[in-house]
Amino acid sequence: MTSPDITTVSSRDNPLLKDLRRLAQDPGAYRKLGKVWLEGDHLCRAARERGVRPAIAVFTESYWGVQEAQWRGYARKTVLLPDALLHGVSGLESPAPMGFVIDTPAPPEIQPTAPTIVLDRLQDAGNVGSILRSGAAFGFQQVIALKGTAALWAPKVLRAGMGAHFGLRLIESAAPEVLDALQLPLLATSSHGGQWLHEAHAQKSLPNPCAWLMGHEGQGVSPELQQRATQLIRIAQPGGEESLNVAAAAAICLHASAAVSLRSP
C-alpha cells in the first residue's frame, strides 16, 4: 500500500488480475462482470474527455513513475503493477502500460429523432468498431445493434472504435421491433437494388436526419429490415467488384449524409 487510494499488486493470482484477463480476452465478459476494460492511453483519454470516471485505473509501475502527475486522483482507485504482470493481462501484441476499469454503461433509451446507425447481425468486431468511429465522425448520435451483432463493448470493438463509444448512444442486443420507435426515414444498403447513392445526393433526395441500416457481412440487410426501409440505396462500383466491405460502405453512406447537412441552402 503506497497511499489510501493507491494499491500495489504483485501476485498474478490477485482477483483483479483474474477479472482483467477475462475482460481483455473474452468478448462477452463485460456482460457477466458488469465492467469494461479500456486498454491503452488513447482509449483512457477519450473516456476522460467525455467525463467518464473509472472505478479503477491500472498502471505499470514504470509508466506511473513518469505519468503520475497526469492521473493521480482521477480514478476512484489506482492500482500499480509490475510491468510484466500487466503485460500478461493484455490481449495486444504490444501491451499498453495503462488501462481503466469502468462500469458497463446502462443501455440508454432510444432517441426517436437522433441520427442513427442500425447494425444488422454484423459479425466482425473490427467492422463494428470502424462503423462506430465513422458514425461519430459524421455526426451520428445513436447506434442500435440488433441481436446477433458483435458485442459493442468487446475489446476488439473498443480498439477499432478509437474512443467513438463515448460520444454515442449505444443500444445492443435489440429486436427489430425497437426500430418502430424511430421517427426517421430508414435507408437500407443494398448491393443489387435501389437508388444510386450519388444520384440520391445529386437530386437532394437523401433524407437528413435518417437511420442507416447496415447488414451482415455476407447476407446484407435482412429481408425483414428491407421491408421496414423507406428507401434502398446502393453504391456505384465502376471498378466492377461484387460488393464493398460493410465498414467501407458505411463510411461512404454516412459521409453522404454528413454532406447533406453541410450543404449550403
N, C-alpha and C positions, 0 to 999 in steps of 0.2 A: 504494500500500500504506500503510495507516494504522497497522496493528499486525500481529503474527504471525497473528492469527485473523480479521482484518477486511480485506476487499479492496474497493476501489472500482473499478467497471466503468463505462466511459464510451462504449464502442462498441456500437452496436446489432448488430454482426456477431459479438459475443462468443459462443462456443459455448454458454455457459449461457443467454444470452438466446434463442438459437435453440431450445434444449430447452424453455424456459419457454413460448414461443409455441405450440409443439406441444402441450404438456401442458394449456395453458389453452384451446385451441381444437379439439383433436381428442379425441373421447370415448374412443377406444381407445389413445391414445398411451402411457398408463401401462403397458399390457401390453407394448409394444415397448421402452420405455425402462427399465422396471423402477423407475420413480419416479412419485410422485404430487405434484401441485401443490395446496397448500392456500392459497387466496387469501383474505386478509382477517383482521382481528384476531379475529373471533368463532371461526372455524374453528381458527386457530392456538392460541387459548386453550383451546378444547375439547380439542385434541390434548394440550396441555401438562398439563391436569388429569388426563388418563389416562396420563401418564408417557411420552408419545411424544416422543422427542428427534429433531429434524430433522437431516438431513445438512447442509442449507444453510438459513439464514434470510436472506430478502431484504427490504431496506427502502429506501424512498425516503430521500434524504439529509435532507429536511426532517422526516420522521417520526422518523428516528433521532435527530435533534437534540433532540427532546423526550421520546423514549421509551427512550433508550439504557440508563438505569439498570434498566429492567424486563427487558430482553432480552439485555444483554451477557453473553456466555459461555454462553448456553443451548444454542445450536446448535454443531455441530462446526465449522462455518464460517459466517461472516457476510459478506454481500455488500451493499454500498451502491450505489444507482443514482440518477442524476438523476431527478427526479420524472417528467419526460416520457418517459424511457426505460422505466420500469416501467409507466407508464400504457399504453404502446404494446404491452405484453405482454398486458394484461388482456383478458378476454372479457366484462367487465362494462360497463354504461353509465356507472356511477360507479366508476372503478377504485379498488382498495384500495391503501393505502400500504405494505402488507407481505404476506409470504407465506412458507410453509415448503415446502421440498422434502423429502419423506420417501421412504424405500424402500417400494416396493409391498409391502404385507403378504403374508406367505406364507399360503396357504389353510390354515385350521385343520382338524383332524379333526372330523367330526360328533359332537356330543354326543347320544347316543340319547334322553336324557330331558329335555333342555333345552327349555323353551317355544319354539316355532319358528314362523316365517312362511315359507311356500313361495311363491315368485313364479313364476308360470307364463307365460312369454313376455310380460311387461309391456313395452310399447314406450316409454312416455313417461317421460323422466328425472325430471320433476317428480313424477309419481305414485310412482315408485320411492323417491325421496328422502323424500317425505312419509310413505310407509308405514314406512320405516326409523325416522323420527322418532317416529311413533306407537308402533311396536313397542318402542323404548327407553323411552318414557314409560310404557307399560302393563306393563312387566316382562318382555317377551320378550327372550330372550338370543341367539337364533340366527336367521339368515336364510339360506335356501337359494334361490338364484336359478337356475332351470333355463335350459338353453340357449335363446337367443332373447330373453332378458330384457336390458334396457338395462344397460350396464356399470356395476357398482356404484360404482366409484371415478372415474367420469367427472365433470367439473367441475360440470355441472348437477345431478347426483345429490348430490354433496357439498354444494352450496349448499342444496338443498331439505332435505337431512338435518340441517342445522344442528348438526353435531357428533355426531349419533347413531352414526355409523360407529364411533367409538372406544369405544363401550360394547356392541358387538355382535360375535358371531362371524359372519363373512361368508364364505359359500361360493358361488362363482359358476360359471357355465357347466356346471352339473351335469346329469347324465342322470337321468331319472325313477327309475331303479333305485336311486339313492343313498337314496331315501326308505325303502327296505327296512331301513335301519339305525335308523330312528326307532322307539322303543318308546313311542309316544304315539298316542292317537286322532287321526285325520286328519279335519278338518272342512273340507268344500268349500263355498264360497259358490255360491249359485245364484239366478238371478232368477225362476225359474219352478217350482221344486220343492223339496221338503224341509220340515223343521220350521221354523216361525217362530222367529226368534231370541228375541223377547220371551217366547214361550211356553216355550222351552227353558230360559231363565233362570228364569222363574217356577216351573217344575216341577223345578228343580235337576237338569236332565238335561244341562246344558252341562258337558262334562268339563274338568277343570283339574288339571295342565297338559295342553296339547294342541298340535297343529300346525294352523295355519290355511292353507288353500290359496287363494291369491288369483290369479284368472285374467286372461288377456289382455283389454284394454280393450273389444274388440268381440266376441270369441268366448267369453269367460268361461273357466272351468276346462275343460281338455280332457277328452274322454270317457275317455281312459286314466287320468287322475288321479281323475276322479269314481268310477271303478271301484275305485280304491285307497281311497277315502274311507270312513271309519267312519260318517259322518253327513253329510247335505246340510242346509245352513242357508240360509234366505232372510230378508230384512229387509222388514218391513211398510212400505209406502209409501202411506199413506192419501191423499196428495195426487194419486196417480194417475200419476206419472211411470213410464216404462217401466223404467228402471234407474238406479242410482246410479253416479257416478264411482267407480272402483275404490279410490282413496285414501280417499274418504269412507266407502265400505263397510268398508274395512279398519279405519279408526278406530273405527267403531261396533262391529264384531266384537271387536276387541282390547280395547276398553273393557269389553265384556260379560264377557270372560274375566277381566280385572282385577277386576271387581266380584265375580266368584265367589270369587276368592282373598281378597277383603276382607270377604266376608260373615261375619257373626257365626255361631258354631257353633249 
